Amino acid sequence: MKRLQDFSFQDKRVLLRCDLNVPLDEKGNSTDDFRITEAVPTIAYLLSHGAKVILMSHLGDPGGKRVESLALGKVQEKLFAYLDYSQAKAKGKILLLENLRFHKEEEENGKKFAKALSKLGDIYINDAFSVSHRNHASVAGIAEFLPSAIGLLFEKELACLERFRSNPQRPFLAIVGGKKAENKLSFVKAISEIADSVLLGNLLSQEYASSLTNPFSSFKNPLKVVLPLDGGFDIGPKTLTLFTRHVQEAKSIFWTGPLGQVEKEEYAKGSLAIAKAIGKSKAFSVAGGGDLVGFLRSHHVEDKFSYLSTAGGAALAFLAGEKLPGLEALGYYGN
Ligand code: 3PG
């Protein structure tokens, strides 16, 4: 798998896949710019090495058609402000394509679409580790048509998560909350085989409980999965005591997905208390995913984590040992 240092970018057109899929409020404004600021170092590197940068991203899930509230205009304004827009624009060195998921071929990984995208550049750089679990045109398909490499953020994310897969300090604790519960369960199962315990949020624990009534359910280590004892839209006090004990004992911690409906302040207490407990611990601690990182940052409890990752679903899939299409396309697993 190649890296930025393996290329000369002078006068090259670089197609750069970023993950600018930021959390949005009802008015379509970004509520947290972490993914935008994390995209900046690679863009700055490419510009300073003489490249023209053609940026690509998705935003939300428009379902293959144009949805005005998911247009990338507002995100672009913010990104260019972080990049010192006036300079970059004056030299005509950077542009951002509109939300790729306005085209259904993006999620279908249409070959013609990937090829058409590839014509816009001389080199393809993927800096969107957090989307590498998606078999989409801009993540996987395009690498077939251009010399390809990973960007600085991708490299950083991968190195951090590899620590959990190769030789995690034990006890290794995983905490999995948030939405998209049905998709996460198979990952929880695989992670329960490498972690020492896995704490689940309420939504996921309901999903888990129903999976155990399924005769095909095959969790090898069900005792490692720790379910909430109380609560509903947030974890309750008994759960908090139990979960805090696990946090205090852990030597490495991976957390993705808030443990309640934290958009509402009254249901944010449990996640906040867990974040503070992790803040006090000396464990190697990683929080991942747009929603959780946004929540931690808005409550100013992020700085004691060892690492904040832009990746939620992709990180889970990676830790679960899945082959990620975005990594496979770039030769991570060998040819
Ligand atoms: C994420 O938010 O995890 C990534 O941007 C991928 O988004 P998706 O779950 O809509 O594919």
Residues whose N, C-alpha, C, O or C-beta is under 5 A from the ligand:
A	BS01	3PG	D19 N21 G60 S130 V131 G290 G312 G313
